[in-house]
Amino acid sequence: MRDIRVATAQFENRDNDLEYNLGRIRELTRRAAEQHAEIVSFHESCIPAYTWLQPLDKHQLLDVAEPVPDGPSVNRMVEIAREFNIVLMAGLMERGRDDHVYNTYVTVGPDGFIAKYRKLHPFINAHLSAGSDYVVIDLLGCKIGFSICYDNNLPENVRVTALMGAEIVFMPHVTCCLPSVMPGRGTVSRETWENRHSDPVRLRQEFRGPKGRDWLMRWLPTRAWENGVYAVFSNPIGWDYDTVKPGLAMIIDPHGEVLIESHALEDDVVVGLLTSDKTENASGRRYLKARRPELYAKLVEPQESVTLPGWSMERK
């Protein structure tokens, strides 16, 4: 790879308000471009928003979904990318063949559509279909991969993406501050969010403790370190259907260290310089070469796959 400036964003999306959400994407893209970012990334399903999709039936979900790359939201993304001469990544619901709906992450540039990645482990709505392909692309002199939210909880997904040559993995999320059986985890009250200006300390403690950042630090740096890749994490902030999300947009380097992160209690974008020397010298790159696939038959034994988020266990 070459040295490249990459931005990752957080914003408070509005449920099923594409015009508003695309407006926030445009504004934060402008701010990223002013900081000389070449790529700006946004969170999972940020264009229609995400968590509100839980109770929708198939027909309602189809009404939200759009074709990719020929739908109106992708066209709007291209307009924004062209306006600021930047590569733009954002999530939406894709309407595929035979009325399949996918949680899809789209990459566009000033010249148009570049790539899409379909989430491998969807769960927010039973009518979503699972993606079936890892995606690694050549982009701006770098090898770029993708892994959406729950996909990153399975080490195999980021590992395969790295084995396909990825040097930077974009990881759009909608996560943290959710019900959980884990000690210290749980939700943040809406009142705490609404009082963020008068009592920012309380909210910051919630966001940066075990409900938010401390939980991310259990595994997110590991995905970067064990594979020798940059991990670009994006996430919404603020009220999201029925829970508060903490933002925490950040980039983790191939040594598992936080390169840059947002400390803002509001919409924000942060930009980091990703340098080639860190991928070249990363321990994870050595570990990829040390693998012994002949020992891994157990990993590919067929099984029934069940994607079960922790908060669903708490709500039973």
C-alpha positions as CSV (number, residue, x, y, z in Angstrom):
1,M,0.0,0.0,0.0
2,R,0.9,3.7,-0.1
3,D,0.5,6.3,2.6
4,I,-3.1,7.5,2.5
5,R,-5.4,9.9,4.5
6,V,-8.6,8.2,5.5
7,A,-11.6,9.6,7.4
8,T,-14.2,7.9,9.5
9,A,-17.4,9.5,10.7
10,Q,-20.2,9.4,13.3
11,F,-23.5,11.1,13.2
12,E,-27.0,10.9,14.8
13,N,-29.1,9.4,12.0
14,R,-32.9,9.8,11.7
15,D,-35.1,6.8,11.1
16,N,-36.2,6.5,7.4
17,D,-35.2,10.1,6.7
18,L,-32.9,9.7,3.7
19,E,-32.8,13.4,2.9
20,Y,-31.6,14.3,6.4
21,N,-29.1,11.5,6.6
22,L,-27.6,12.2,3.2
23,G,-27.4,15.8,4.2
24,R,-25.3,14.8,7.2
25,I,-23.2,12.6,5.1
26,R,-22.6,15.5,2.7
27,E,-21.6,17.9,5.5
28,L,-19.2,15.4,7.2
29,T,-17.7,14.5,3.8
30,R,-17.0,18.2,3.2
31,R,-15.2,18.4,6.6
32,A,-13.2,15.3,5.7
33,A,-12.2,16.7,2.4
34,E,-11.1,19.9,4.1
35,Q,-8.7,17.8,6.1
36,H,-7.4,16.3,2.9
37,A,-8.9,12.9,3.3
38,E,-9.0,10.7,0.2
39,I,-11.6,8.3,1.6
40,V,-14.4,9.0,4.0
41,S,-16.5,6.2,5.6
42,F,-19.8,6.1,7.4
43,H,-21.7,3.5,9.4
44,E,-23.8,0.5,8.6
45,S,-27.1,1.3,6.9
46,C,-26.6,5.0,7.7
47,I,-28.7,6.2,4.7
48,P,-32.1,4.9,5.9
49,A,-30.8,4.2,9.5
50,Y,-30.7,0.7,10.9
51,T,-32.2,-0.3,14.2
52,W,-35.8,0.8,13.3
53,L,-35.9,-1.9,10.7
54,Q,-36.4,-4.6,13.4
55,P,-40.2,-4.9,13.3
56,L,-40.7,-4.4,9.5
57,D,-42.4,-7.1,7.5
58,K,-41.0,-8.2,4.1
59,H,-43.1,-5.7,2.1
60,Q,-42.1,-2.8,4.4
61,L,-38.5,-3.8,4.2
62,L,-38.7,-3.9,0.4
63,D,-40.1,-0.4,0.4
64,V,-36.9,0.8,2.2
65,A,-34.5,-1.2,-0.1
66,E,-33.0,0.3,-3.3
67,P,-31.2,-1.2,-6.3
68,V,-27.4,-1.0,-6.3
69,P,-25.8,0.7,-8.2
70,D,-28.7,2.2,-10.0
71,G,-30.8,3.5,-7.0
72,P,-31.3,7.1,-6.0
73,S,-29.1,7.0,-2.9
74,V,-26.1,5.6,-4.7
75,N,-26.6,8.4,-7.3
76,R,-26.7,10.9,-4.5
77,M,-23.5,9.4,-3.1
78,V,-21.8,9.8,-6.4
79,E,-22.8,13.5,-6.5
80,I,-21.3,14.1,-3.1
81,A,-18.1,12.2,-4.0
82,R,-17.8,14.3,-7.2
83,E,-18.5,17.6,-5.4
84,F,-15.6,17.0,-2.9
85,N,-13.4,14.8,-5.1
86,I,-13.3,12.0,-2.6
87,V,-14.1,8.3,-2.3
88,L,-17.3,7.9,-0.2
89,M,-18.5,4.7,1.6
90,A,-21.9,4.4,3.2
91,G,-24.5,1.7,4.0
92,L,-28.1,1.1,2.9
93,M,-30.6,-1.7,2.3
94,E,-30.1,-3.2,-1.2
95,R,-33.0,-4.7,-3.2
96,G,-31.5,-7.7,-5.1
97,R,-32.8,-10.3,-7.4
98,D,-36.0,-12.1,-6.5
99,D,-36.8,-9.5,-3.9
100,H,-33.9,-10.4,-1.7
101,V,-32.9,-7.6,0.7
102,Y,-29.2,-7.2,1.7
103,N,-27.5,-5.0,4.3
104,T,-25.0,-3.5,1.8
105,Y,-22.0,-1.2,2.1
106,V,-21.4,0.9,-1.0
107,T,-18.2,2.5,-2.3
108,V,-18.3,5.3,-4.9
109,G,-15.9,7.9,-6.2
110,P,-16.1,11.0,-8.4
111,D,-16.4,8.8,-11.5
112,G,-19.2,6.7,-10.2
113,F,-19.9,3.4,-8.5
114,I,-16.9,1.3,-7.4
115,A,-17.9,-1.7,-5.3
116,K,-20.4,-3.1,-2.9
117,Y,-20.2,-5.6,0.0
118,R,-23.2,-7.5,1.5
119,K,-23.2,-8.3,5.2
120,L,-22.4,-12.0,5.8
121,H,-24.2,-12.2,9.2
122,P,-27.4,-10.1,9.1
123,F,-29.8,-10.4,12.0
124,I,-31.7,-7.2,12.6
125,N,-34.6,-8.4,10.6
126,A,-35.5,-12.0,9.7
127,H,-36.3,-11.0,6.1
128,L,-32.7,-9.9,5.3
129,S,-30.6,-12.2,3.2
130,A,-27.0,-13.0,3.9
131,G,-24.2,-12.0,1.6
132,S,-21.9,-14.8,0.3
133,D,-18.7,-13.1,-0.8
134,Y,-15.7,-11.4,0.7
135,V,-14.7,-8.3,-1.2
136,V,-11.2,-6.9,-1.6
137,I,-10.6,-4.1,-4.2
138,D,-7.7,-2.1,-5.5
139,L,-8.4,1.5,-4.6
140,L,-6.1,4.5,-4.7
141,G,-3.0,2.4,-4.6
142,C,-4.2,0.3,-1.6
143,K,-5.9,-3.1,-1.1
144,I,-9.2,-2.4,0.6
145,G,-11.5,-4.9,2.3
146,F,-14.9,-4.7,4.1
147,S,-16.6,-6.3,7.1
148,I,-19.9,-5.1,8.5
149,C,-20.5,-5.1,12.3
150,Y,-21.3,-8.7,13.4
151,D,-19.0,-10.0,10.6
152,N,-16.1,-8.7,12.7
153,N,-17.0,-10.8,15.7
154,L,-15.9,-13.9,13.8
155,P,-12.1,-13.9,13.4
156,E,-12.4,-16.0,10.3
157,N,-14.0,-13.2,8.3
158,V,-11.3,-10.6,8.8
159,R,-8.6,-13.3,8.5
160,V,-9.9,-14.4,5.0
161,T,-10.2,-10.7,4.0
162,A,-6.5,-10.2,5.0
163,L,-5.5,-13.4,3.1
164,M,-7.1,-12.0,0.0
165,G,-4.6,-9.1,0.3
166,A,-6.5,-6.5,2.3
167,E,-4.3,-3.9,3.9
168,I,-7.1,-1.7,5.2
169,V,-10.5,-3.1,6.3
170,F,-13.4,-0.8,6.6
171,M,-15.7,-1.9,9.5
172,P,-19.0,0.0,9.5
173,H,-21.0,-0.7,12.7
174,V,-24.2,0.1,14.6
175,T,-23.1,-1.1,18.1
176,C,-22.4,-0.6,21.8
177,C,-24.6,0.5,24.7
178,L,-27.0,-2.4,24.1
179,P,-28.6,-4.8,26.6
180,S,-26.1,-7.6,27.4
181,V,-25.5,-10.4,29.9
182,M,-21.8,-9.3,30.1
183,P,-20.7,-7.6,33.3
184,G,-20.8,-3.8,33.1
185,R,-22.5,-3.7,29.7
186,G,-26.0,-2.3,29.1
187,T,-27.9,0.7,27.7
188,V,-27.4,4.4,28.3
189,S,-30.5,6.4,29.1
190,R,-31.9,8.9,26.6
191,E,-32.0,11.4,29.4
192,T,-28.2,11.1,29.8
193,W,-27.8,11.7,26.0
194,E,-30.2,14.7,26.1
195,N,-28.3,16.2,29.0
196,R,-24.9,15.9,27.2
197,H,-24.3,19.7,27.1
198,S,-25.1,20.3,30.8
199,D,-23.5,17.1,32.0
200,P,-21.0,15.8,29.4
201,V,-18.9,14.0,32.1
202,R,-21.6,11.5,32.9
203,L,-22.2,10.7,29.2
204,R,-18.5,10.5,28.4
205,Q,-18.1,8.0,31.3
206,E,-20.9,5.9,29.9
207,F,-19.5,6.0,26.3
208,R,-15.9,5.3,27.3
209,G,-16.6,2.6,29.9
210,P,-17.6,-1.1,29.5
211,K,-20.8,-0.2,27.6
212,G,-18.9,1.4,24.8
213,R,-15.2,1.9,24.2
214,D,-13.9,-0.6,26.8
215,W,-15.9,-3.3,25.1
216,L,-14.6,-2.4,21.7
217,M,-11.1,-2.6,23.0
218,R,-11.6,-6.2,24.0
219,W,-11.6,-7.3,20.3
220,L,-11.4,-4.5,17.7
221,P,-7.6,-4.0,18.1
222,T,-7.2,-7.8,18.0
223,R,-8.8,-8.0,14.5
224,A,-6.2,-5.4,13.3
225,W,-3.2,-6.9,15.2
226,E,-3.7,-10.5,14.4
227,N,-4.0,-9.8,10.6
228,G,-1.6,-6.8,10.3
229,V,-4.3,-4.5,8.8
230,Y,-5.7,-1.1,9.5
231,A,-9.2,-1.3,10.9
232,V,-11.5,1.7,10.1
233,F,-14.4,1.7,12.6
234,S,-17.5,3.9,12.1
235,N,-20.6,4.0,14.3
236,P,-23.7,6.2,14.9
237,I,-23.9,8.5,17.9
238,G,-27.0,9.6,19.8
239,W,-30.6,8.3,19.8
240,D,-31.1,5.4,17.4
241,Y,-34.7,4.1,17.4
242,D,-34.7,2.7,21.0
243,T,-31.2,3.0,22.3
244,V,-28.3,5.5,22.5
245,K,-25.2,4.8,20.4
246,P,-21.8,6.2,21.4
247,G,-20.1,7.1,18.2
248,L,-16.4,6.4,19.0
249,A,-15.3,6.6,15.3
250,M,-11.7,5.4,15.2
251,I,-8.9,3.9,13.2
252,I,-6.8,1.1,14.6
253,D,-3.3,0.5,13.2
254,P,-1.8,-2.9,12.2
255,H,-0.1,-3.1,15.7
256,G,-3.5,-2.8,17.4
257,E,-3.0,0.8,18.5
258,V,-5.5,3.5,18.2
259,L,-4.3,5.8,15.5
260,I,-7.0,8.4,15.7
261,E,-10.4,8.5,17.4
262,S,-13.3,10.9,18.0
263,H,-13.9,12.1,21.5
264,A,-16.9,14.3,20.5
265,L,-20.4,13.9,21.9
266,E,-21.9,14.9,18.6
267,D,-21.6,14.4,14.9
268,D,-17.9,14.2,14.0
269,V,-15.3,13.1,11.5
270,V,-11.7,12.2,12.2
271,V,-8.8,11.8,9.7
272,G,-5.8,9.6,10.1
273,L,-2.6,9.1,8.0
274,L,-2.3,5.4,7.2
275,T,1.3,4.6,6.4
276,S,2.7,1.6,4.5
277,D,5.5,1.0,7.0
278,K,3.1,-0.2,9.7
279,T,1.6,-2.9,7.5
280,E,5.1,-4.0,6.3
281,N,6.4,-4.4,9.9
282,A,3.2,-5.7,11.5
283,S,3.3,-9.0,13.5
284,G,0.1,-10.1,11.9
285,R,1.7,-10.3,8.5
286,R,4.2,-12.8,9.9
287,Y,1.4,-14.8,11.5
288,L,-0.4,-15.1,8.1
289,K,2.6,-16.7,6.7
290,A,3.0,-19.1,9.7
291,R,-0.4,-20.6,9.2
292,R,-0.7,-24.4,8.8
293,P,-4.0,-24.9,6.8
294,E,-3.6,-28.7,6.9
295,L,-4.5,-28.6,10.6
296,Y,-7.7,-26.5,10.1
297,A,-10.2,-29.1,8.8
298,K,-12.3,-28.5,11.9
299,L,-12.8,-24.9,10.8
300,V,-14.6,-25.9,7.6
301,E,-16.8,-28.7,8.8
302,P,-20.4,-27.9,7.8
303,Q,-22.7,-26.6,10.6
304,E,-26.0,-24.8,10.9
305,S,-25.1,-21.1,11.1
306,V,-27.1,-19.1,13.7
307,T,-26.3,-15.4,14.0
308,L,-27.5,-14.4,17.5
309,P,-26.6,-11.0,19.0
310,G,-26.0,-10.7,22.7
311,W,-28.8,-8.2,23.3
312,S,-31.3,-10.7,22.0
313,M,-30.3,-13.1,24.8
314,E,-30.8,-10.3,27.3
315,R,-34.3,-9.6,25.9
316,K,-35.6,-13.2,26.2
